[in-house]
Amino acid sequence: MTTTPDRDTYWRQILTNGTMPPATHFLNFRLIDLNVEDGWCEGSFLLAEQATNPGGNAQGGFITAILDEVMSIAGSIVQPPPAMSPTLQMTTSFIRPVPVGAPLKARGQIVRKGRAALFTEGWLWDENGRLLAQATASCVPKSLA
């Protein structure tokens, strides 16, 4: 099994070296910080104009995608790399309208880690720290080795 410092270094490099999937790039994800031992990840996001709904704010699918991103990362980093955590089920609560083109911050974290399932939760805030959305999800731990 990979040691904690190696796991931390591995995930930080993966999440900052620019080889992320196109969907991650579309969300303009930037790693703020992570903790492999406690199973959390924080990132900043900036939604493009293409994410706008008819009311001028972010369409719910893009909000869900942001939360899915940080929760999936949280599920991935608690596993020996390389790994991923595909989402089985997710529930998102939309609390306030989410602006497009403004800085956003999201956090995903592990609630419970089992052999067959991971349970995560996530939050999305605006640049003033107001909670905009929150979510929970169940994921599958999956080794890519």
N, C-alpha and C positions, 0 to 999 in steps of 0.2 A: 504494500500500500504506500502511496506517496505521502511524505511527511507534510505537516502543516505549512512550513515556510515554502516548500516547493509548490504546494497546491496554491498558496497565496500568490506566489510569483507567476505561476502558470496562468491563473485566471486574470490577473492584472494585465499581463502581456496580451492575452487574447482579447480583452475588452478595451484595449487602448491602441492596438496596432493597425487598425483600419481594415481588417479582413472580415468584418462582421457581415451578416446577411443583408441583402438589399432592403428588406423591410426595416431593419434596425437603422440603416443609413437614412431611410425616408423619414423616420421619426427624429432624426438628428440626435441620437443618443450620445451622451458623453458620460463616462464613469466619473462619479464624485468620490465614492469610496465603497469598500466592501469588507466583510469580515467572514472568512471561511469557517471559523470555529462557531460563531453565533448564527451563521446562515442568513446574512442580510446583504443587500446591495442598494446603493443609492445612485441615481443618475439624473442628469439634466436632459431636458427634451425641448425641442422647438418645432412646433407643427407648421408645416408649409401651408400656403393658401389653398392647395388642393384638398386639405382636410376640412374645409369650411362647409357647414350645413346652411340651409336657406336662411336661418336666423342670424348668420354671421359669426357663429361660434364653431367649436370643433364638433364634428359628427361623432356620435357615440362609439362607433367602431374603432376610431383612432384613439379615443380615450382608453378603451378596453385594450387596444394593442400596446399602449404605453405600460399599463399595469401588468399585462401579460409578460411583457419584456422583463421588467424588474423581478417579477415573481418567478419566472422561468430561470433567470440568472441565479436567484437565491437557491432554487432547487438544484441547479447544476453545480454550484460551487461547494456544496456540502458532500459531493461525491468525489471519488478519485478521478482525476482527469485522464483522458478526455471523456466528457459526459454531457448529457443534456437531460432536460426534464419536460417532455411533451405534456401539454395540458390536456387533461381528460374532461374537466368540467370547470366552469368559471362563472361567478356571479359578480356583476358590477353594479354599484349604486352611484348614480349621478347626483351629486349634492348641489353643485353650482355650475353655471355655464363655464366652459373651458375656453379661454382665448386662443386664437390662432396667431402665430407670429410673436408671441410673448414667451419669455423663459418659464419653464415648468420644472418642478422637482418631483421625483417619485422614489418611493422606497418599497422594496419587496423583501419579505422575510419568511423563513421557515417557521411554521407553528408546530409541526410534528413531522418527524422523519421515520418512515417505516421501510421494510424491505420491499414491499410491493407498491407503496404509494407515499407521496410527499404532500403535505398540506401547507399552503402558503397564504399570506395575506399581503395586501399592498395598499398604498395611499398615494394620492396625487395632490400637490399643492401649487398655488400660483406663486409669483415672485414675492408676494407679501406674506406668505405663510398660511394663507386661507386654504382649508381643505376643500378640494373640488370634487373628488371622487375616491371611492375605496372599493376594494374587491377581495374576494377569497377564491381559491382554486385548489383543485386536487390534480396532481401530476404523477407521471410514472418516472421513476429513476431509471436512466438508460445509459449504460456504458457504451462509448464509441470505440473502445479499444479492441 
